[in-house]
Amino acid sequence: MRREFKKSGASISGFTLVELVVVIVVTAIIGGVSSTFIRHSVMAYVNSEAYYQLADRADVALRRMSRDIRNALPNSVWVSATGDYVEFVPIRAGGRYKQDDFGAPNNTFNVLSEPIPVAAGDQLVIYNLGIQGSDAYSGDSIRTITSTPGSSLTQVQFAGAVFPLASPASRFYVVNGAVAYVCDLANRRLLMVTNIAIPSAHPANFNGANASVVVDDVTGCSFTYTEGVMQHSSVVTAQLELSKSGGVVRLVNLINVV
C-alpha cells in the first residue's frame, strides 16, 4: 500500500539570522542615543545639587563671619597685610559705669546697668579707638578683671593702671581674648581661631590658640579692609570660593563694622 502525503495549508515562518542581527544593532543604537540624553540629564541634576550644596555651605560660613564681626569690640577689627585672615575681639558683656568712678584709686567701677557675668580670664575695655594710646591690642585700653569670677556683678574691679581715656557715654565692655578667621588654602579650609591672647602684636601669634574648621573644600579665600569715612562705616570684604566634584561657587560679602 502506498501512502500519499499532502502539504498542509499552514506555512511555518521565523526570523533569519540576518534579521536578528539587524534588530540587535538597531536596538543598541536606540539605547545608546537614549542613554546619552539620560546621562546628560542625570549629570546636570547631580551638578546642580553639588552647586547648591557648595553655595549653601559658603553662605552659612560668610553669615557666621558677618555676625561675629558685626558684634565685635568697636575698632578691634584688623585684616592682615596679605589678606589671609581677619582678627577681632568678641564682646562677652557690656554696660555703663558710674562716671564719677573713672580714675578712682581703687580701680573699681560701679555698674549702672544690669549686673554683668564675669568668668575667669575676662578683661575690661573702655573707649577703644584702635589708635596709639587707645588700642586694646597694644594694651592701652584693656585691663584684667580681678573680681571674683562665676558671678554677676554690680561692681567691677581691675588690675593695672588707670585707663587713659574715659568713655564719653560711660560704656565698658567685657572681653576674653581675640578671634580670627584664617584662610588655610594649603589644606582647603577656612579656620576659626579662638583664645588669642591680648594684648598682642600684629601679625597675630596663634601659638596656644584653638582652631576649628568652619568649612572645607576651600580653594579661594581673602579679606580686605576699607577704612570708614564720615559718610559710611568701615567695611570688611570677605571672598570665599568652594570647589568639589567639578562644581565651583564664589561668594563675596561686605560687612559693615565700627
Disulfide bonds with the S-S distance in Angstrom:
Cys183-Cys221 1.94
